[in-house]
Amino acid sequence: MEKAIKKYWPFFLLPTLAAFIIGFVWPFLWGIFPSAYFVYTMIRARVSSFRFYNGSPYPYAFMDVDALGWGKVLLIFLGMAAAFLAFGYVLVWLFYAGL
């Protein structure tokens, strides 16, 4: 029995690892782009002199640190990141459910 486990362990480990990556890691990877966009926007608003149509250096009102403050903007960002992650898990669940 031990010999068989040593010989065939990749056939058991690889599907388990693939399921873990698809089910747990992928939604985190999908969140990299929105998080990087948030960081880029915050840096660009502080460095650039460009103004949007409303006179703010931020493209969206919920990102306006000058009006809302860092605490509220970070709270909004964390809420959106959590919602994005939850949506990713729902998509993975729908994939596995075959819907």
ZIPE-V287806 format. One line per field, one symbol per residue. phi: phi as a letter, one per 30 degrees, with the letter a starting at -180 (. if undefined). A space follows every 50 residues. Layout:
BEGIN
phi: ???
END
This chain:
BEGIN
phi: .ddddddcdddcdddddddddddcdeeddddddddddddeddddddcdcd bdecicdcdbddcddddcjddddddddddddddddddddddddddddic
END
